[in-house]
Amino acid sequence: LLVSKDLGKHLLEVEDLLQKHGLLEADISAQTERVQALNAAALKFSELEGYQPCDPQIICNRVNHVQTCLEELEELAAKRRKELEDSRQLWTFFQEMEEAEAWIREKEKILAAKTCGRDLSSVVTLTNKHKTMLGELGNRRALLHQTMKKGEKILAKKSFSSVGIQEKMREVCLRWKKLEEVTGLHQQRLEDALNFFQFSAETDDLVAWLQDTYRIVSSDDFGHDDYSTQALLRKHRAVVEEVEKHRATVLSLRKQLALLAPDHRQGVDVQIRVVEVEQLYGEVAEVAVLRTQWLQDALAVYRMFSEVHACEVWVDEKEQWLEKMEVPEELDEVEVVQHRFESLDQEMNSVMGRILDVNQVVQQLVDGGHPSSDEVRSCQDHLNGRWNRVVELVENKKGQLSSVLKIQNFLLEC
């Protein structure tokens, strides 16, 4: 049993042989105690004085022979245990290598079947799963490293043929290297897909914002008075600032596109999408400029109307006063009226400046092609007509006063 060359052909068989060898060792241990007891009893016969049933030398030789056989048996048992343990170490190595190969094959199949997702959400999910697999890969790498060390130790002992061990180590190392390459390529594809779908999502968000902004800047609401138009203009200026802030984002789209993987950046759809965003931004910016001008024109119109209204109130008041006023014939009363006309001249100079400003604004609006040009021109003509009427009344009254003063002065001289 102890000189048997059967060291097992797989791990389970070696474990079974080790169990049987353990029973044999226990049997040897039990026989050792018996042999030692028998030898001790036999040696007593070699020490007898007087009658000796056997030659003491024969007894000693016999005891030594049995002891030597026992020691040889123990040496053989120790040697076989070492051989069996070495065999177990060898088959444990092969089993761990087979487990590593099976794990590698499983991951190769998983990686071969994996896609890179159809949208941002699926890519993020796959990326998280891939990170989990990278953790498993790290743990398995550490285990494989330990198994490789075991193989190196077995080779160093030179107890078994090194051909099969080296071949297995080389084969598993090559498959592991290929797995890491495939894992790295899949990770790169996931990163490329993630960058592409993030770019697409950001582009979609930008398009949605531009479409909403276009609806805002193309609104035909220009307010109904000075206050509401000013409020709209303030809001519009805030929108224009946001449009200007997005200019850099739109201009950087082509740079971002160039950073994408070739398979993604060379797609016709994504290139068309970038061009559409650039065109849409240009339209938004252009319409925003036009709305700024329209609001400013509307504000100018409402302010002009407000100024015209103020001037017409003054004109109404002075027109009524002039039409009702009768030129006095007494000298002292004429002088009082004349002082009033001197104050009126100052007011007229001030109002005349305001009317000139109104005329200038109207001319600018008309020259700029304002949609309310006809209404503005009509308002201007009406104001100018009433102003000329007041000027005519004033000149008429002044002429009457001048005639009365000449008559009074002639009477005084007489």
C-alpha positions in Angstrom: 0.0 0.0 0.0 2.8 2.5 0.9 4.9 1.9 -2.2 1.9 2.3 -4.5 2.4 4.7 -7.4 -1.3 5.6 -7.5 -1.5 9.3 -6.6 -4.9 9.9 -8.1 -6.1 11.3 -11.4 -8.2 14.1 -10.0 -8.7 16.0 -6.8 -11.6 13.9 -5.5 -9.6 10.7 -6.0 -6.6 12.2 -4.2 -8.8 13.2 -1.3 -10.0 9.7 -1.1 -6.5 8.3 -1.2 -5.5 10.7 1.6 -8.4 9.5 3.7 -7.3 5.9 3.2 -3.7 6.8 3.9 -4.8 8.5 7.1 -6.4 5.2 8.2 -3.2 3.3 7.4 -1.2 5.8 9.4 -3.5 5.3 12.3 -3.0 1.6 12.0 0.8 2.0 11.8 0.6 4.2 14.9 -1.3 1.5 16.8 1.1 -1.2 15.6 4.0 1.0 16.7 2.9 0.9 20.3 2.4 -2.9 20.1 5.9 -3.4 18.5 7.5 -1.2 21.2 5.8 -3.2 23.9 6.8 -6.5 22.4 10.4 -5.4 21.9 10.6 -4.2 25.5 9.3 -7.6 26.6 11.7 -9.5 24.3 14.8 -7.6 25.5 14.0 -8.8 29.1 14.9 -12.3 27.9 18.2 -11.1 26.8 19.0 -9.8 30.2 18.2 -13.1 32.2 20.9 -14.6 34.3 21.3 -18.2 34.6 19.1 -20.2 32.3 18.5 -18.5 29.0 15.9 -20.0 26.7 17.5 -18.3 23.6 20.7 -16.7 22.7 20.5 -13.0 23.8 22.2 -11.9 20.6 19.4 -13.5 18.5 16.8 -11.7 20.6 18.6 -8.4 20.1 19.0 -8.9 16.4 15.3 -9.8 16.1 14.3 -6.7 18.1 16.5 -4.5 16.0 15.2 -6.0 12.8 11.5 -5.4 13.8 12.4 -1.8 14.9 14.1 -1.2 11.6 11.2 -2.6 9.6 8.8 -0.3 11.6 11.0 2.7 11.0 11.1 1.9 7.3 7.4 1.6 7.3 7.0 5.0 9.0 9.4 6.5 6.5 7.4 5.0 3.6 4.1 6.4 5.2 5.6 9.9 5.5 7.0 9.7 2.0 3.6 8.6 0.6 1.8 11.3 2.6 4.1 13.9 1.1 3.5 12.5 -2.4 -0.3 12.5 -1.9 -0.2 16.1 -0.5 1.9 17.2 -3.5 -0.6 15.4 -5.7 -3.5 17.2 -4.0 -1.7 20.5 -4.4 -1.2 19.7 -8.1 -4.9 18.7 -8.7 -6.1 21.7 -6.6 -4.0 23.9 -8.9 -5.6 22.3 -12.0 -9.1 22.6 -10.6 -8.6 26.2 -9.7 -7.3 26.8 -13.2 -10.3 25.1 -14.7 -12.6 27.2 -12.5 -10.8 30.3 -13.7 -11.2 29.1 -17.4 -14.9 28.5 -16.8 -15.3 31.9 -15.3 -13.4 33.5 -18.2 -15.6 31.6 -20.8 -18.8 32.8 -19.0 -17.6 36.5 -19.0 -16.6 36.2 -22.7 -20.1 35.0 -23.6 -21.6 37.8 -21.6 -19.4 40.4 -23.2 -20.0 39.0 -26.7 -23.8 39.3 -26.1 -23.8 42.7 -24.5 -25.0 45.8 -26.5 -24.2 49.4 -25.7 -27.7 50.5 -25.2 -30.3 52.4 -27.2 -30.6 55.6 -25.1 -29.0 57.4 -22.2 -30.9 55.5 -19.5 -30.0 52.1 -20.8 -26.3 53.1 -21.3 -26.1 54.3 -17.7 -27.6 51.0 -16.5 -25.1 49.0 -18.6 -22.2 51.1 -17.4 -23.2 50.4 -13.8 -23.4 46.7 -14.5 -20.0 46.9 -16.2 -18.5 48.6 -13.1 -19.8 45.7 -11.1 -18.1 43.2 -13.5 -14.9 45.2 -13.2 -15.0 44.6 -9.5 -15.5 40.9 -10.0 -12.6 40.9 -12.5 -10.4 42.5 -9.9 -11.3 39.8 -7.3 -10.8 37.0 -9.8 -7.4 38.5 -10.9 -6.2 38.3 -7.3 -7.4 34.7 -7.0 -5.7 33.8 -10.4 -2.5 35.4 -9.2 -2.5 33.2 -6.1 -3.1 30.1 -8.2 -0.2 31.1 -10.5 2.0 31.3 -7.4 0.9 27.8 -6.4 1.8 26.6 -9.9 5.3 28.2 -9.6 5.8 26.4 -6.3 4.8 23.1 -7.8 7.3 23.7 -10.6 10.0 24.6 -8.1 9.5 21.2 -6.3 10.0 19.3 -9.6 7.8 16.6 -8.2 5.7 16.3 -11.4 6.2 16.9 -15.1 6.3 20.7 -15.8 4.9 20.4 -19.3 1.3 20.2 -18.4 1.5 22.8 -15.6 3.3 25.3 -17.8 1.0 24.7 -20.7 -2.1 25.3 -18.5 -0.6 28.4 -17.0 0.3 29.8 -20.4 -3.2 28.9 -21.8 -5.1 30.6 -18.9 -2.8 33.6 -19.0 -3.5 34.1 -22.7 -7.3 33.8 -22.2 -7.2 36.1 -19.3 -5.3 38.7 -21.3 -7.8 38.4 -24.1 -10.6 38.8 -21.6 -9.1 42.0 -20.2 -8.7 43.3 -23.8 -12.3 42.5 -24.6 -13.4 44.1 -21.3 -11.4 47.2 -22.1 -12.9 47.4 -25.6 -16.4 47.0 -24.2 -15.8 49.7 -21.6 -14.6 52.0 -24.3 -17.7 51.3 -26.4 -19.9 52.1 -23.4 -18.0 55.3 -22.8 -18.4 56.3 -26.4 -22.1 55.5 -26.3 -22.5 57.4 -23.1 -20.8 60.5 -24.6 -22.9 60.2 -27.7 -26.2 59.9 -25.8 -25.3 62.7 -23.4 -24.4 64.9 -26.4 -27.8 63.9 -28.0 -29.7 64.6 -24.8 -28.0 68.0 -24.3 -28.7 68.8 -27.9 -32.3 67.9 -27.5 -32.6 70.1 -24.4 -31.0 72.9 -26.3 -33.4 72.5 -29.2 -36.4 72.5 -26.7 -35.1 75.7 -25.1 -34.5 77.4 -28.4 -38.0 76.4 -29.6 -39.6 77.8 -26.4 -37.4 81.0 -26.7 -38.4 81.4 -30.3 -42.1 81.4 -29.3 -41.3 84.0 -26.7 -39.3 86.3 -28.9 -41.7 86.0 -31.9 -44.7 87.1 -29.7 -46.9 89.9 -31.2 -47.6 91.3 -27.8 -46.0 94.8 -27.6 -48.0 96.1 -24.7 -50.9 98.5 -24.7 -49.3 101.5 -23.0 -46.0 102.9 -21.9 -45.9 100.9 -18.6 -46.8 97.5 -20.1 -44.3 98.0 -23.0 -41.5 98.9 -20.6 -42.3 95.7 -18.6 -42.2 93.6 -21.8 -38.9 95.2 -22.8 -37.3 94.4 -19.5 -38.4 90.8 -19.7 -37.2 90.6 -23.3 -33.8 92.0 -22.4 -33.4 89.2 -19.9 -34.3 86.7 -22.6 -31.8 88.3 -25.0 -29.1 87.9 -22.3 -30.0 84.2 -22.0 -29.8 83.8 -25.8 -26.3 85.4 -25.7 -25.2 83.1 -22.9 -26.2 80.1 -25.1 -24.1 81.3 -28.0 -20.9 79.7 -26.7 -22.8 76.4 -26.1 -24.1 76.4 -29.7 -20.7 77.3 -31.1 -19.1 74.5 -29.1 -21.4 71.8 -30.6 -19.1 71.1 -33.5 -16.1 70.7 -31.1 -18.1 68.3 -29.0 -19.1 66.4 -32.1 -15.5 66.1 -33.2 -14.7 64.4 -29.8 -17.2 61.7 -30.3 -16.2 58.2 -31.6 -16.0 58.0 -35.4 -19.0 55.7 -35.6 -21.1 58.3 -33.8 -19.8 61.6 -35.1 -20.0 60.4 -38.8 -23.7 59.7 -38.6 -25.8 61.8 -41.0 -28.5 62.3 -38.4 -26.3 63.8 -35.7 -24.6 66.1 -38.2 -27.9 67.3 -39.5 -29.0 67.8 -35.9 -26.1 70.1 -35.2 -26.8 72.2 -38.4 -30.5 72.5 -37.4 -29.5 73.7 -33.9 -27.1 76.3 -35.4 -29.8 77.5 -37.8 -32.5 77.6 -35.1 -30.2 79.6 -32.9 -29.5 82.1 -35.7 -33.3 82.5 -36.2 -33.9 83.0 -32.5 -31.1 85.6 -32.2 -32.3 87.4 -35.3 -36.0 87.5 -34.2 -34.8 88.6 -30.7 -33.0 91.6 -32.3 -36.2 92.4 -34.3 -38.4 92.2 -31.2 -36.1 94.5 -29.3 -36.5 97.1 -32.1 -40.3 96.5 -32.3 -40.7 97.0 -28.5 -38.5 100.1 -28.6 -40.6 101.4 -31.5 -43.8 100.6 -29.6 -42.4 102.3 -26.5 -41.5 105.3 -28.7 -45.1 105.4 -30.1 -46.7 105.2 -26.7 -44.4 107.9 -25.3 -45.1 110.0 -28.4 -48.9 109.5 -27.9 -48.4 110.5 -24.3 -46.5 113.6 -25.3 -49.1 114.4 -27.9 -51.8 114.0 -25.4 -50.1 116.4 -23.0 -49.5 118.9 -25.7 -53.1 118.7 -26.9 -54.4 119.3 -23.3 -52.3 122.4 -23.2 -53.6 123.4 -26.7 -57.2 122.7 -25.7 -56.8 124.9 -22.7 -55.1 127.8 -24.5 -57.4 127.5 -27.5 -60.5 127.8 -25.3 -59.0 130.7 -23.5 -58.0 132.6 -26.7 -61.4 132.0 -28.3 -63.3 133.3 -25.3 -60.9 136.2 -24.6 -62.1 139.7 -25.6 -59.6 142.4 -26.1 -60.2 145.2 -23.6 -60.4 148.8 -24.6 -59.0 150.3 -21.4 -55.3 150.9 -21.3 -54.6 149.3 -17.9 -56.6 146.2 -18.8 -54.7 145.9 -22.1 -51.4 146.0 -20.2 -52.6 143.1 -18.0 -53.5 141.1 -21.0 -50.2 141.9 -22.6 -48.3 140.5 -19.6 -50.3 137.4 -19.9 -49.3 137.0 -23.5 -45.7 137.5 -22.5 -46.1 134.4 -20.1 -47.9 132.6 -22.9 -44.9 133.2 -25.2 -42.7 131.4 -22.7 -45.1 128.5 -22.5 -45.4 128.3 -26.2 -41.6 128.1 -26.6 -41.5 125.2 -24.2 -44.5 123.4 -25.9 -43.0 124.2 -29.3 -39.8 122.3 -28.2 -41.9 119.3 -27.2 -43.8 119.3 -30.5 -40.5 119.5 -32.4 -39.4 116.4 -30.5 -42.7 114.6 -31.4 -42.1 115.5 -35.0 -38.6 114.1 -34.9 -39.8 110.8 -33.3 -42.5 110.5 -35.9 -40.0 111.0 -38.7 -37.8 108.3 -37.2 -40.7 105.8 -36.9 -41.9 106.5 -40.5 -38.4 106.3 -41.9 -37.9 103.0 -40.0 -41.0 101.5 -41.6 -43.0 101.3 -38.4 -46.3 99.3 -38.9 -48.3 102.2 -37.3 -46.7 104.9 -39.5 -50.0 106.0 -40.9 -51.6 106.4 -37.5 -48.5 108.1 -36.1 -48.4 110.5 -39.1 -52.1 111.3 -38.7 -51.6 112.0 -35.0 -48.7 114.3 -35.9 -50.7 116.2 -38.5 -53.6 116.6 -36.1 -51.3 118.0 -33.4 -49.5 120.3 -35.8 -52.8 121.6 -37.2 -54.1 122.4 -33.7 -50.8 124.0 -32.9 -50.9 126.2 -36.0 -54.5 127.1 -35.0 -53.3 128.3 -31.6 -50.4 130.2 -33.1 -52.9 131.8 -35.5 -55.2 132.8 -32.6 -52.3 134.2 -30.6 -51.1 136.2 -33.5 -54.6 137.5 -34.1 -55.1 138.5 -30.5 -51.7 140.1 -30.4 -52.7 142.1 -33.5 -55.9 143.2 -31.8 -54.0 144.2 -28.7 -51.5 146.1 -30.8 -54.3 148.1 -32.5 -55.9 148.9 -29.2 -52.6 150.1 -27.8 -52.0 152.3 -30.8 -55.4 153.9 -30.4 -54.9 154.5 -26.7 -51.5 156.0 -27.2 -52.9 158.3 -29.9 -55.7 159.4 -27.6 -53.2 160.1 -24.8 -51.1 162.2 -27.1 -54.1 164.2 -28.2 
